[in-house]
């Protein structure tokens, strides 16, 4: 079973700035980490490979430093790593990102499954997985908490707001995973050394994907941020309610109702 | 001079952080309560390939550097747990057997210490001596193919756990020789663990050797040259101890910042007040200086330099420096810092340890001072 896992490097902290002109995140000077949800996707792929064999390719689009996320994927145990890196990709929205990823996936010789994290923790749109499946014309199985592979099909337990449902699709298919699906493995130290010393991260540019580049990057993105601003936080006064527990609880509820919080 | 850490080293630190969160912090309260480390932690270290890290792959290690071990140890130390010491002890004992051992000793003793099946130990100290090698009384008398060891060793970490240890004894020529001893040998017994101020679960026991037979081929290095082995080991141990101090010092600062940012005094967070800002600044500067010097000595170790004097100088600087960081952290926390509910309480106790173990801070001054006096450079 051959699997492609799409991963993203995201800023390490939530304390990041925005470019007021483009409405995109300012990533310079901010440390990057492998998106936590994508780690679940990698772990799911590694477990499937342990059960069914095959090869895992980790695929990412991003600036040169996104190579670190791919090295982490290699240290967890994936077989191949590809980075889509080109200045023209800068400012991509989810559709433009999905487009570039879909073109790259068509160049990967054969695959049975594409796994993605449900969402990235910086943008939290949960759009790339579903868009990718549409562009590649694949069945999409989203929000998976369990994946079961049968001979000719794959089944997932999908998490919904008020319950679960079981979905099944033929191969190839795309699955997005929830964080509950597994506990990602910690890469062993020797595997980290191999990932940095012995393994390769292939870098593909826009030229490697397609000649017509109009759908890439900021210009190829239909989503434009008109305005980005930080939420103003107003600090209130601390009020300490004193008295018997029942009485204090009653006053607390009353106060919260008055403020429209209950 | 390059002060940047490689991507590989940074990733190792991150993996160590994740391991500390998933495997150590979860059980730390239990370790404190029971004063014992669960045996399966050893297998977890083995799975993470954090045992025998500096040893080549063919003996079960991974061929990494002393600096990487130091970085991992610093990260694990932020838990304030003896579990971090466990990893350090394994790496230093295994490296000692590798450095001095014959091919036969390497192949017999190193792999099981790297795969998590056996526990290491290093045994020099005795009831009547700490730093004076001439005062040791444990004897090793030749008897056919064996040496017969008799004596008592004191404060031996994990001496009661199944595995192999490096033991020092006076041979028939009254010189100190190092032996690799199987802790399952007949005549090998131990006391109950000492109850310590900190480092719960460290498993510090006294070992009683009564006619313990050790094959002659288990002599480590040259006969009669055991003290050289001890000095080289203890130099590496000092650097590891200081990495432990740096990690705990950093955690003291982290905890102090968390506390001071949230604690409101006269309507303002403590961090708004210049007095506390100065304390935090001094803590930060102290930790950074300690950290980079520790990295420097570890790098010298990787370069194959003799670090006996460097590691002693490092220790005599880092120990009081980080102990002062811990004192400031306690002051910032006020009465809360004296409560077991706050991590500072444990860190404060644990930070007291390296100043009196593996050579006191004071004896490092003698080491460095006498080396300077002997120096012919000036």
Interface residues (C-beta under 8 A of the other chain):
Chain A: X68 X71 X72 X75 X183 X186 X187 X188 X189 X190 X191 X192 X193 X195 X196 X197 X238
Chain B: X6 X7 X8 X11 X12 X14 X15 X18 X19 X22 X47 X48 X49 X50 X53 X57 X62 X63 X64 X68 X72 X264
